[in-house]
């Protein structure tokens, strides 16, 4: 019977692959969300007097650039290297901050992306790769 630690690590290792897929998906969704914002789509709420107020076009470009970086980090995470895991945590944290600031424009979507980013951070931080996998 396998011990609890090895089962947990097996789940965490599998979850890192899932995290890579989620990061790529989040990146693509950021890009699409950014394109919609740049196009001044009526999907987004234009909030008057918000503390972190930017023009919708600026938010769009922030999402496009962040989306490209997130997708690239997601692809790199498939390698499982320490540098990719580190970048994945940093970029997921940045995505959480950006989506928190984006909350008034599209709250349900921002909360969903924050939850997915949190899952990515959990997966990457709980996985302890076996020796020689770096």
Long-range contacts (C-beta under 8 A, 24 or more apart in sequence): 8-126, 9-127, 9-128, 12-123, 12-126, 12-127, 12-128, 13-127, 13-129, 15-122, 15-123, 15-126, 15-127, 16-77, 16-80, 16-85, 16-123, 16-124, 16-127, 17-78, 18-123, 19-77, 19-88, 19-119, 19-120, 19-123, 19-124, 20-74, 20-75, 20-77, 20-78, 20-88, 21-74, 22-74, 22-116, 22-119, 22-120, 23-70, 23-71, 23-73, 23-74, 23-77, 23-88, 23-91, 23-92, 23-120, 24-70, 24-71, 24-74, 24-75, 25-74, 25-116, 26-67, 26-70, 26-71, 26-74, 26-95, 26-113, 26-116, 26-117, 26-120, 27-66, 27-67, 27-68, 27-69, 27-70, 27-71, 27-72, 27-73, 27-74, 28-67, 28-71, 29-67, 29-113, 30-63, 30-64, 30-66, 30-67, 30-70, 30-95, 30-113, 31-63, 31-64, 31-67, 31-68, 31-71, 32-67, 33-60, 33-63, 33-67, 33-106, 33-109, 34-59, 34-60, 34-61, 34-62, 34-63, 34-64, 34-65, 34-66, 34-67, 35-60, 35-64, 36-60, 37-63, 37-105, 38-64, 43-106, 44-105, 44-106, 45-104, 45-105, 45-106, 46-105, 47-104, 47-105, 50-104, 52-101, 56-105, 59-102, 59-105, 62-98, 63-98, 63-102, 66-91, 66-94, 66-95, 66-98, 70-95, 77-124, 80-129, 80-133, 80-134, 81-134, 82-134, 85-124, 85-127, 88-120, 88-121, 88-124, 89-120, 89-121, 89-124, 89-125, 92-117, 92-118, 92-120, 92-121, 92-124, 93-117, 93-121
